[in-house]
């Protein structure tokens, strides 16, 4: 189910440093790790949860950074799955520093 903008704004309050792009109906964040290996291991770990949720991020890895964009393509907007995955990413990020 597509979230209304007020719901998106409320859910963003529980996330750290995620931003909302109203034009593309996405949320995004840049993670910075200590090195490439940590960034890549984190991405591999996150991919397992993404498969379990059947919800996959758009992301780009450059050396020790990972830029993540989340949206639910089926509904052309944001759903609870985007926020579930974002929260999981934030929680797991701390384990890979």
C-alpha positions as CSV (number, residue, x, y, z in Angstrom):
1,X,0.0,0.0,0.0
2,X,1.4,3.4,-1.0
3,X,2.1,5.7,1.9
4,X,0.7,9.2,2.0
5,X,3.3,12.0,2.3
6,X,2.4,12.8,5.9
7,X,3.0,9.1,6.8
8,X,6.4,9.2,5.0
9,X,7.4,12.3,6.9
10,X,6.4,10.7,10.2
11,X,8.3,7.5,9.5
12,X,11.4,9.5,8.5
13,X,11.5,10.8,12.0
14,X,12.4,7.3,13.3
15,X,15.3,7.0,10.8
16,X,18.8,8.5,11.0
17,X,19.8,10.8,8.1
18,X,17.4,9.4,5.5
19,X,16.0,12.0,3.1
20,X,12.8,12.1,1.1
21,X,12.6,13.0,-2.6
22,X,9.0,13.9,-3.4
23,X,9.6,14.1,-7.1
24,X,10.8,10.5,-7.4
25,X,8.9,9.2,-4.4
26,X,12.1,7.7,-2.9
27,X,14.0,7.9,0.3
28,X,17.8,7.9,0.2
29,X,20.9,7.8,2.3
30,X,24.7,7.6,2.0
31,X,26.6,5.3,4.3
32,X,30.4,5.7,4.9
33,X,32.4,2.7,6.1
34,X,36.0,2.4,7.2
35,X,37.0,0.6,4.0
36,X,35.7,-1.1,0.8
37,X,35.7,-4.6,2.4
38,X,33.3,-3.5,5.2
39,X,31.0,-1.7,2.7
40,X,30.9,-4.8,0.5
41,X,30.3,-7.2,3.4
42,X,27.4,-5.0,4.6
43,X,25.9,-5.0,1.2
44,X,26.1,-8.8,1.1
45,X,24.5,-9.0,4.5
46,X,21.7,-6.6,3.5
47,X,21.1,-8.5,0.3
48,X,20.0,-11.5,2.3
49,X,17.3,-9.5,4.1
50,X,16.3,-7.9,0.9
51,X,15.7,-11.3,-0.6
52,X,13.7,-12.4,2.4
53,X,11.5,-9.3,2.2
54,X,11.4,-9.6,-1.6
55,X,12.3,-5.9,-1.7
56,X,15.5,-4.8,-3.3
57,X,17.4,-1.5,-2.9
58,X,18.9,0.6,-5.7
59,X,22.5,1.2,-4.5
60,X,25.9,2.3,-5.7
61,X,29.2,1.4,-4.0
62,X,32.3,3.6,-4.5
63,X,35.2,2.4,-2.3
64,X,34.0,2.9,1.3
65,X,30.6,4.5,0.6
66,X,27.3,3.0,-0.3
67,X,24.5,5.3,-1.7
68,X,21.0,3.7,-1.2
69,X,17.7,4.6,-2.8
70,X,14.5,2.9,-1.7
71,X,11.1,2.9,-3.3
72,X,8.4,0.4,-4.1
73,X,8.3,0.2,-7.9
74,X,5.0,-1.7,-8.1
75,X,3.1,1.2,-6.6
76,X,5.2,4.1,-7.8
77,X,5.9,5.3,-4.3
78,X,6.9,4.4,-0.8
79,X,5.5,1.5,1.2
80,X,6.1,0.1,4.7
81,X,8.7,-2.3,3.1
82,X,10.9,0.7,2.3
83,X,11.0,1.8,5.9
84,X,11.4,-1.8,7.2
85,X,14.5,-2.2,5.0
86,X,15.9,1.3,5.9
87,X,15.6,0.5,9.6
88,X,17.3,-2.8,9.1
89,X,20.1,-1.2,7.1
90,X,20.7,1.4,9.8
91,X,20.7,-1.2,12.6
92,X,23.1,-3.5,10.7
93,X,25.4,-0.6,9.6
94,X,26.8,-0.2,13.1
95,X,28.0,-3.9,13.1
96,X,30.2,-3.2,10.1
97,X,32.2,-0.2,11.3
